[in-house]
């Protein structure tokens, strides 16, 4: 059973919930205050990447023995944390670099979400959410790579919408995991 031993463990539902809530908050801020919050959004995005990366690293290390491709999660988590560090070191080094970092992050997240579904297709519940999230991330990252100079304000609004949609999908998935965790605990107690 994937939920008990694989990449998506019901016990980690709270980490996904936090990740989703932070993504939604980031997206709302991007939509409400796009111009004055550009620098703040850059720092908040770095914080989101750190939280996201650490969450993924926790999943990687908690699944070393049960998930044969745990190292994919390790790579994703390290990439996210490294991108966050670069954002913190050079926050004013250019919006284009920031946008390319966001694009790279979105593409990495999309690829790994889709790989999760492919790897665990037969045993994974909620795969439609992961596929939608993966495709959304891939499309978003590709759009930024193709059109980096179309205007920082427009891209900040797109980033905000993307963060909200991605956050909502993550929150929904975390709730599904929590319900699954409660059922597992009830079945264990009943034994």
Number of C-alpha atoms within 10 A of each C-alpha: 10 17 17 14 15 24 25 23 20 23 15 18 22 16 19 23 22 18 22 26 18 21 27 24 15 24 25 18 18 27 18 12 14 20 14 10 16 17 14 17 22 21 16 21 24 23 19 21 25 21 21 23 25 19 19 24 23 16 21 24 14 17 20 16 12 13 16 12 16 20 15 16 23 19 16 22 24 17 19 27 21 16 21 25 16 13 22 15 10 11 17 12 10 9 17 15 15 20 22 17 20 24 23 22 21 24 22 19 23 24 17 18 23 19 16 22 20 13 14 16 12 11 12 19 18 12 19 11 17 23 19 16 23 25 19 19 26 22 16 20 23 17 13 22 18 11 11 18 13 10 11 16 14 12 19 23 19 17 23 24 19 21 24 23 18 24 25 18 18 25 23 16 22 25 16 15 24 19 14 19 19 13 13 15 11 11 10 9 8 7 5
